[in-house]
């Protein structure tokens, strides 16, 4: 089971790296350029798969916070995650944490619940376990601690020599494939543990049972 999850995570990491190389920006609703339309169509494919509806732009309310949708869609497409989880648990960091700790998202409990079973989903608090081994494809929730369940969902693609977690995410601000700053699908490194600014707060890893049988 562990080998299957490791393989699934590698496939997810490779998929988000491929998307990142496609240079997806987060276009405003007024952006009618060919690239804006291309990127909006791509983001819409994610939001619609997660039952949000078409993406109209980053200045249209209610704004789709599609970072979690991006992470779950990558896991569904490349890692074999059962798509049934996308509609209810991908739309916010709070919902992702509820999913990872086996709680319905409409329960207003902010603290994560430890899971003892070896084959369960993981939800590891990286603020207290900053040296926990991160695997490629892990969902890493980052934030400044307010709210306590995090602000932004990312996918781990590696670590650096200082212990930082290299991530790719949607609906984020970070580096594009040429090394310039942009908003959209971006690469950024976050550090676990306590500190100022956005830190890696939680590591979320699906269980083997969350994957479709035909992809195991």
Buried (B, 14 or more C-beta within 10 A) or exposed (E): EEEBBEBBBBBBBBBBBEBBEEBBBBBBEEBEEEEBEBBBEBBBEBBBBBEBEEBBBBEEEEEBBBBBBBBBBBBBBBBBBBBEBBEBBBBBBBBBBBBBBEBEBEEEEEEBEEBEEEEBBBBBBBBEEBEBEBBBBBBBBBBEBEEEBBBBBBBBBBBEEEBBBBBBBBBBEBBBBEEEEBBBBBBBBBBBBEBEEBBBBBBBBBBBEBBEEEBE
